[in-house]
Amino acid sequence: MSKLPTKKDILNWISENPTQTAKRDIARAFGIRGAARIDLKRILKELEADGHLQKRKKTYRDSDKLPPVSVLSVKGPDADGDLFAYPTEWTGEGAAPRVLLVAKDGDPALAEGERILARLTEVKDEAHAYEGRLIRRIGTNPQRILGIFRKGSEGGRIVPIDKGADKEWRVEPGADDGAKDGELVEAQRSGPKSRMGLPRARVVARLGDPTAPRAVSLIAIHQHGIPDAFPDRVIVEADAHKPAGLKNREDLRHLPLITIDPSDARDHDDAVYAHADDTPGNPGGHVVWVAIADVAHYVTPGSALDNEARKRGNSSYFPDRVVPMLPDRLSGDLCSLHEGVPRACLAVRMVLDAQGNKKSHSFIRGLMQSHASLNYAEVQAAQDGQPNEKCAPLMDEVIAPLYAAYRSARLGREARQPLDLDLPERKIVLDEDGKVASIDFAERFDAHKLIEEFMILANVSAAEELMRLKRPLLFRVHEEPSPEKLEALREVAQASGFTLAKGQVLQTRHLNNLLAQAEGSEFDELINISTLRSMTQAYYFPENFGHFGLSLKSYAHFTSPIRRYSDLIVHRALVSGHGWGDDGLSPQDVETLEATAKHISETERRSMLAERDTTDRYLAAYLSERVGGEFTGRVSGIARFGLFVKLDESGADGLVPLSTLGNEYFRFNADEQTLTGERSNFTLGLGQRVVVRLTEAIPTTGGLALEMLEVEGRKLPRSSARSGGKSGRRKPMTNAKHKAKIKRKVKRSRR
């Protein structure tokens, strides 16, 4: 009998022979027979307990490698058309490895969400870890349906709550999970697709009364798959943490830092302080301090808290609740900068000159103590000469110097010319029962702008500091508008009587000039909304492509690690870069930086959609009692199937279906964003003032249906009117003119 192999020998064998990992294969490889198999079994169990191996039925494998035959979930093609997949099970450290699917002749086309059995080959020096070849398809993830259950004599039906979903689902007897009529349920498709009759589904979860107070946000949370319950291990880990002490930190408790937040703020993760710079070489300059909760101290790489925070990506905010990225023990306590309580922080000290240009910055890992928790309204009132009891003692030392520093920072902002959109923030006010009491437009004070500008300066400093240290980080990237979106904006501007310069490299000052032309006119809101729609979606990425909207070369998110995972990555990079501890960026963080950037960009968009859907449903519920009423508004969107109108009173968007505009045919012009009556020549376009009647409001979907009554003060012409006039905004193109315009565009593009 050969002598027993060492643990290293066994691991090397398994790594080199991934298809021969059963205990019998290992015993045969090392010539182990008889009673010696008991010793081999003991060694394998020790390797398993140490985490080096993972037992799968009767085989062992490296826990950080996939088996040669694996079940994968197809994720869809990337920008280059390559198809990728990820393992449905992954117990290794860090993110699951990516698999490039290599198709053979005759392989079926695979769709996103399909589950397949694939044979894997490990690859080196590639962005993906494996290449996979299809063995067979297993199936797709069951389709999720969220809707209202309607009980029938034989089973029931599910009416989806998704806006625009017109298909109901049939529930067979015994597949309703005991759901009651009118109850909100989650269901999954059951059975094969059928050409006739309703598709079948089975109820998998009962979610209660959809009309109950505060159910609206629950619907959106569930519908968009936002995790809203923390696993027990995450809560246990959070509860075990204690407040950080002064060890290895600079004591900043003497600085009169204060927090300024909305009056209903649920957390306080940033504090500010400013004073005049007494350095002889900087006359009129200021020193600005921004201190941020040190979340990295508590949420360390690879911990249960870290894995859950990365999974969520960010906090999600709704009118009646917040779904936090971190448990309340951290977000509402240890990482919230409460007044009079010592709190761990990362702080940046920035020196500005009299014109608001940042001369220098330095970062500190410290211990601070907020001298006051204030809200925007009371700080602004104090600055305007009406300080309350809380603000009065802080006027000379804290509040007045903050505004003085802000006035300088504003000069720097004006010279930089970031995009200056003016869009009022809509705020849904709920009563004690959770019903909509009113729709308000939040006031915006200089206090808001002060905090915003100091946070931007801190974020710029973090990006520049990590670039100086040559440390990996996640940039906040915002690219310039695409030529197509810019041309669409130019069309809207011209239709409104304004100009947007052409034939030059686009800068934010050009867009600001357009916004200034529209300011105070009847097209003010339209031009602001259209400019916003022309912008690309901001995202996170390890490479720096600048921030167009803020007119900045380098930008990263540093100021909100309680609610954004991106900021936690930046904090860890600063900790590593300055050697402040062993809780900085891990090698795994660095390796998966691009995957993390993609993931949290997606979770951010998920939250935005859920928050928007919630707002739409609350608005529909608020307006449902006013069906039949007349409202003024402005055309905010044009589509082939109708037009969208934004109501003045509430800011809600409703649809005027094309079918309700009369019997005549309306020609849709995508370039000019117009609908033109074939007989009447009446043109409907963006920005027109209209009067509409609310014909339907559906709280469960958030849908509003409208009927057009007047356009620019005139009744809508009937289809029989041959000469029915025009909207007065611009003459619609004939088909010949439209074709000629397209031809000219094609010729120009070919030169």
N, C-alpha and C positions, 0 to 999 in steps of 0.2 A: 504493500500500500504506500502510495506517495504521502509525503507529509502534508499536513493541512495548509492550505494557502493562507496568506495574510489577507486582511481586509482590503488592502490596496490592490493585491492580486485579483481579488474578486471584482472590485470596482472596475479595474482595467479590462477584465474579460467582458463584463456586461457592456461597457462602453464600446468595445470593439466588435461584439457579437450581439447586437440588439434583438436579433430574431431567436436567440437561444438563451433565454433567461429563466427557464423553469429550474427548480432545484435539481431535477434529474439531469438537465443539460450541464449545469455547473458541476455536479458531482462527476459526470462522465469526463468533463474537460480536465479535471484535476486528478482523475483516477481514484476517487473516493468511494469505498465500498463498505458494506456491513455496518458495524457499530459506529464507524467514523462519520456516517451520515448525520448522527445525532449532534456531533460537534459542529458540522457544517450548518445544520439548522439553527444552532445557537448563534453562530457568527452572523448568519443572515438576519436573524431577529434583532441582534445588536445594531447592525447597519440600518435596519428599518427604524429602530427606536431613535437612532441618532439623526434620522432624516436624510441619510444618504441614499436610501432605497425606498421604493414604494411598492407594496405588494398588491398585485392585481390578480385575483383568483389564485392560480398556482404558479405565477411567474413574478419575478422581481425586475424592476427597471429603475434607472436613474430618475429621481423625482423632478429634475429640471430638464428632462427630455421627453419628447412624445414617443409613444410606441410606434413601431414601423407601420402598423395598420391602425388608423384612428378614425373616430367619428368627428366630422367637421361641420361647421355652420358656414354657409356661403355668405359673404358680405357684399358681393357686387363688385363691378369693375371700377378701377381708379381712372384718373384723367387720361392715362395712356391706353386704356382698354384692357389692362391685365386684370384677371379675375383672382381674388384672394379669398381665403377662408381662415377660420380660427377654430381651435379645438372646443368641443362642447364641454369637455372636462379639463380642468387645469389645476394642479395642486402645487406647482412649482412656485418659486419666489418671483415676484414682479409680474409684469403684464404677460398674457398668454402670447406665445410665438405666432408669427404670421406665416401663412402657407400660400405660396404661389401655385395655383392650379394650372397644370400643363395638360392641355387637351390633346387627345389622339383623334385621328380621323374616325368619324362615326360616333364620337361621344355626343350625348344629347346636350342641348343648351341648358345651363343652370341659372336659376333665378335667385336673387337675394332672399335669404331666409331658409333656403333648402338645406336639409341635412343629408350628408353623403358619407359613405365609407370610402376611405382613400388610402393608397399606399404611399408612404412618405420617404423622401430621401433628404438627409440633412445636407445643407449647403453652407459654405463659408464665404465671408466677405461680401455679403449681399444685404439689402435692406430687409429681406425676409429670411427666416431661419430654415425653412423647408420648402421643397417642391413636392407637390402631390399629384398623383394620377388617380382618376376616378375608378373605383371598383364597382360600386352600385349606388343608386340613390336610395335613401331611407325615407325621405318625406320632407314636408315643410313644417315649420312651426305653425300650430293652429292659429287661424285668424281670430283676433280679439274683437269682440263687439261690446260696446257699452250702450245700453238703451233702456227703455221703459218696457216692462213686461205687461202684456195684456192677456189675461187668462181667458181661455175659451173652453168649450165643451170637451174638446179633445186636445189637451195640451195648452198651447197658447201661441202668442206671437211676441216678437221683440221689435219695438220701433226704435231705431238708432237715434242717438242724440247728436251725432255728428252733423254739423251744418252742411247741407247739400246732399246728405245721404237720403236717397229715395227708395231704398230697398229694405223691406221688412224680412224678418227671419221667422221660420216656423219652429216651434218647440214641441217635440213629441211628448205624449203622456209619460210621466216618470223621469223626464229630463229637465224639469223645472226647479229642482233642488228646493221645493217647497215655497217658491216665490209667490208673493201675493200680487193681485192685480194693481197696477200703477206703481209698483216698486222698481227702483233703479237696480239693474243687474249687470253683471259682467258675464259674457257668454263666449263660447268658442264654436267655430264651425264644426259640424259633425256630419259624417257621411260624404260621399262623393258629390261633385257638382251635378246638377240636373238641368236639363234644357227646359223643363216644364215645371211650373209651380215654384213656390218660395224655397230658397235654400234653407237647410236645416241647421239648427244650433242647439247647444245644451248649456244650461245655466251653470256657471262654476262659482259664482259669488253673488250674494245678495247685499246691496249697498244702502238699502233703506229708502226713505221718502225723498224723492228728488225735489220736492217743493219745500222741504223743511228749511228753516232758517240756517244759514251758513253751509248749506249743502252744495252751493254753487262751486266753491273752490275745491271741495272734495271731488266733484265730478272731473274737474280739470286735472287735478293731481293724479287721479286714477287713470284717466284717459291718456295722459301723456307719459305714464309710467315713471313718475317722480317718486323716489323712495321716501316715504314719510314716517317710517317706524325704524328706530335704531335697533340692531341686533343686541341681545343681552351682553355679549362680550364687549361691545363698544361702550355700553353704559357702564359696565363694571370698570373698564379701563379708565373712563373719564372720571368716575366717582373716586377712584383711587388717587387722583392727583391732588397735590397740596400746593398752596401759593408759593411762588418762587421767592427766594431770599436775595440778599445783596451779593452773595458769593459770585465772583467773576463778573460783576456788573459795576457800572459807574452809577453813583448815587445822584439822581436828578430830582429828588423830592423837593429841593429848594426852589426849583423853577415853577413859577405860577402858571403851569399848563392848565388849560380848560378844554372841555368838550362842548361842541355846539352841534346840535342835532335837531331833527323834527321833534315836535312836542310829544309825539307818540312813539318815539324811537324805542326799539326793543333791545338794542345793544349800543355800546359806545366804544368804537375801536380806534378812534383817532383823536388826538389832543393837539392844541396849538398854543404858541406863545410867540410874541415878537417884541423887539425893542430897537431903539435907534442904535446904529453902529457908531461907537465912539472912536473908531480907528481913524487916525489923521488922514490917511490916504483914501477915505471913502466918505466925503462930505454928503450929507443927505441920504446916506445909505441905511439899510436896516438888516437886522439879523432875525431870521424866522426859524422857529423850531417846530417840527412836526414829529410827534411821538405816536407810534403804532403798537398795539398789543402784540406781545411776543408769542404768537401761536406756535412757532416752531419749537419752543421749549417744551410744550405739552404734546404736540402731535409729531412724533418722531417717525422717520422713514420705516416702512414695513410693519408698523403697529396696526392693531385693529382700527384705531381711530383714523390713521392715515389711509388705510384701504377704503374705509367707508367715505371719508372726505373726498378722495379721488373719484370714487364711484359717483357721488352726488355732483361734484364739480363746482357747485355754487349753492347758495341759498336761493329759495324762491319766495317771492313776496306777493301776498294777496290782500284784498281789503280787510279780511277778517282773521288772517292768520299768516304765519311765516313757517315755511318748511326749511329749517336751518341746515347748514352743511355740517355743523358740529353740535353735539348734545349741549343742553342748557348749562350743565356744570361748567363748560368752557365758554360758550357763546354768551351766556347771560351772567357769568360769574367770574371765573379766573381770567378770562381774556376780555372782559369788559371793563373799561377804565372808569370805574365808579368813583364818585366824589369822595375824597378823604381816605381812600384805600390804596395802599401800596400795590403797584402792579408792574410786572415785567414788561419791558418794551424794547423795541428797536427805534431809535430816534435819529433824525437827520437835522443837522444845523446848517442852514443855508445863509449866505451873505449876498444881499442884493445891493446894487448901486442905486443912485437916485432915480434912474430911468427904468428900474425894474429888471435889469439884466442880472442874471446869477453870476457872481464873481467866483464863488467857491462853495464847496459843501464838505461835510464830514459826517460819518455814521458812527453811532454809539450803541452798544448793548447795555441798557441801563435798567434802573428801577425808578419809576416815577410815582407821583401821587397827584391826581386831579384836584385842583383847588375849587372847581365848580363845574356842575353839569347844567348847561344852559340850552335853551332852544333858540331857533333863528329869530322868532318874532320878538322875544324879550331883549335879545342882543341888539336888534335893529332899533327897537324903541329906545333903548339906552343911548345908542349912538345919536339918535334924533332928538335927544334932550329930555327923555322921560324914563330914566332908569328906575327899576323897581328895587325893593329892599335887597335883593340878591345881587343885582348888577352894580348898584351905587358904589360899594366899596372897591369894585374892580375897575372903575372907569379910567382912572389916571394911569395905573400900572399895567393893565391888561387890555381892556377893550379899545381905548383910544389908540395905543400903539399898534394894535392889530389892524385897525382901519388905516392908519398912516402907512404901514407896510403894504397894505392892499392897494392903496392909491399909486404907489410906485410900481407894484407888480402889474397893475392895470396898464400903465404906460408901456411896459414891456409886451404885454398881450396885444395892445393896439398896434405896436410896431410889427409884431409877428403876424397879425391878421389871421387868426384861426377862423374857421367857419362860424358865422354869427347868426345861427337860426333862432327865431323867436316863436316857439311853439308852446302855448300854455299847457301846463300839466293838469290833466283831468283827475279829480279826486272823488272817489265814491265814498259817501258818508253813510254809515249804517246806524240804525237805531239799536236799542238794547236787545230787540228780538232778532237782530241779524238781517232785517229788511232794509232796503235802500231808503234813506230819509231824504237825501238830496244828492245832486251831482254838482260839485263845486269845481272851480278852477283855482288851483293853489296859487297863493301870492308868492312872488319871487322877490326877495330882498337883496340888498348888497351883502347882507350876512351870508346868504347862500353863495354868492359869487366869490366872496372872500375865501370861504372854505374850499370851494371848487378850485380856485386858482392856486392856493397853497398845496392842495393835494396833487395837482398837475406838476407843480415844481418839485415836489417830493418824488413823484414817479419818474420824472426826467432824471433827477439826481441818482436814483437807484439804477436806472439803465446805464447812465454814464459811468457810475462807479464800477459796475460789474464788467463793463467793456474795458475799463482801465485795468481791472484786475485780471482780465482775460478769463473770466469765469462763464460757464454756460448759464443761460437764463431763458425765460420765456418773454419775448417782446409782445407788446400789444400792437398789432399791425392794422393799419387802415389804408388801403390803396385808393388811388384816384378813381373817379367814375369811368366806366367803360365808354368808348366812343358812341355806342348805341344809346346808352342812358343819357349821355350828354346831349345827343341830338334830340332825344325826346324832350328833355328839359328846355332846349332852345326853341322847340316847336311851341311848347306851352307859353314860354316868355313872349314869343312873337305874337301868339294869339291874344295875349293880354296887353299888347302894346308896348312891350319892353324889349330890350336887346341884351343878348349874351354874346360877348366878343368871340370871334371865330378865328382860326388860323394861328393860334399861339399856344404855347405850353400852358395848360390850365393850372391856375393857382387859386387858392382860397379867396384872394382879394377880388378875383373876377366874379366869383359867386356872391361875395359880399356886396359888390357893386349892383348886382341884379336885385338882391334883397333890399338894398337901399332905395332902388327905383320904385319898388312895390310898397315900401313902408308907408302906411297911412292911407293907401288906396283900397278900393274894394277887392283887389286881388292879393292883398297882403298875405292872408293865410294860405291861399292857393299856391303862391310862389314858394312860401316856406315849406309846405308839405311836398310840393313837387321837387324841390331841391333835396329834401331829406330822402325822398324815394330814389333819386338819382345816385345816391351814395352806395358804395359797396358795403357789405357786411364786415365789420371789424372782426378780427380773429387773433388767436395766439399762435406763435411760431418761434422756433429757436433761432431763426435768422432775422436780421433787422431789415425791413423794407420801409421803415418810416411810418409816420401817422399823418395822413393827408389832412383830415378834418381839423386836427389841432395845429397843423403846420409845424410839425416837430420832426427832427431827423431821427431821434431815438426816444422810445417811450416803452415803459414797462409798468405793470400794476404792482404796487407795493403797499398801498394804504388800507386794504381791507382783507387781511388774511382770515378773519372770522367767517367771511361769506364768499370768498373766491379762492379756489385752490391755486390759481396762477400766482397770487400774492404770496402764498405759503412757499411755493417754489423759489420765488425771488428772495424771500427772507432766508431760506436755507442756503441759497447761493451767497448771500452776504455773510452769513455765519461762517461758511467754509472759507470764503475769500479773506476774511479777517482773522481766521483761526480762533474764533470765540468759543468753540466747543465741538463735541462730537455729534451734535444734532443738526449738522448742516446737510448739504446735498449728498446723498448716497451714490455709489456707482450705479445702482439700479435706476435712481432718479435720472442720472445723466444719460444712460443707455436708452431709456424710454421717453426721453424728453419730447421727441416729435409725436409719438403716440399719445402722450399726455396732452399735448397742445391740441391735437385733433379732437380728442375725447372731450376736453372741457369746453372747446368751442361749440361742440354739439350739445352739451348739457346746458350751456348758456342759451342757445337758440331754443332748446326744449322749454326752458323756464319762460322765455319771452312769449312763446306761443301759448303756454298754459296761462300765463298772466293776462294775455290779450283775450283768450277765450273766456276767462272768468269775467273780465270787464264787459265783454259783449253780452254775456248771460245776465249779469246784474242790470245792465242798461235795458235789455229786453224785458226783464221782470218789472223794472221801474216804469217802463212805457206801456206795459200790457194793459194797464188800467185806463189808458188814453187812446185805445184803438178807435179810429174814426175821427180823431182830432187832426187839425191842420197845423203844419209846421213850416217854418222858413229854413232854408239851407242853401248849400252850394254844391254843384256837381263836382265830385272829388275823384271819379273814376269812370272810364268808358270801357265797355267790353262788348263782344259780339252779341251777347245774350241780354244786354241791358245796360243801365248806368247806375252808379253809386252816388248817393247824396249824403253829405255830412250835415247833420242837423245843428243849427246854431245853438239851440238851448242846451243840449246835453253833449254835443260832440259825437253822438252815435252815428254809425254808418248804416244806411239801409239801401236795399236794392229796388230799383224800378225795373221790373221785367220788360223786355222788349215787346212782349205780347200785349201789354197794357197800354201801349202808345198809339193804338188805333189799328186799322186794318191794312195800312199801306206798308210797303217794304222799306226798311231803313238800311242804308248802305253804311257798313262799318269801315272807317279809315284808320288803320292802326298807326300809320305814321303821324297823322294829325290828331289822333285821339278824338274823333268825331263820329256821330251818327247822323246821316242825312236822309230825309224822307225822299223816296224816289219820285213821288208825285208833287208833294208840297214844296220840295227843296228846303224844308225847314231843317236847320242844323242844330244839333245838341252837342255842346263841347264843354271841356273842363272849365271850371270857374264860374259858370253861369249861375246867377241868382235864381232860385226856384221856390215855389210853394208846393208842398206835397201833402197828401193825406196818408196817415198811417193805417194800413189795411190789415196788418198782422204782426204780432210780436210773440215769439215763441221762446220763453225763458230757458227751456231745456236745451235748445240749440244755440240761442243767442241771435237768431235770425230776425230781421225786420224787413217787412215788405211794404213798399210805398206805391202810391198812385200819383202821377204827375198832374198838377192842376195848372200851374203857371210857369212860364220861362221868361225871365227878364221882364216881368210885369205884364206879359201877354199870355192869353189862353193858348193852349196847345192846339194847332190847327187840325181839323179832321182830314181824313185821307182823301175825301172828295174834292178838297180845295186844290185846284191846279196851280194856283199862283200864290199859295199860302204864305208868302213872305219869308223872311229870314230872321235869324236870331239877332242880327245887328252886330255880331262879333267879327265875322269875316265871311267872305263869299266862298261857298264850298266849291271844290274842284270838280270839273267834269271828268269822266273816265279818261278822255283823251289827254287832258292836262295832267292827270295823275300818272298815266303811263309815261308821258313825256318826262315828268319829273324823275321817275324811277330810272328811265333810260339815261338821263343826265348824270344821276348819281353813279350808275354803273360805269359810265365812261370815265368819270373823274377817278374812280377807285382803281381803274386799270392803268392809269398814267404813271 
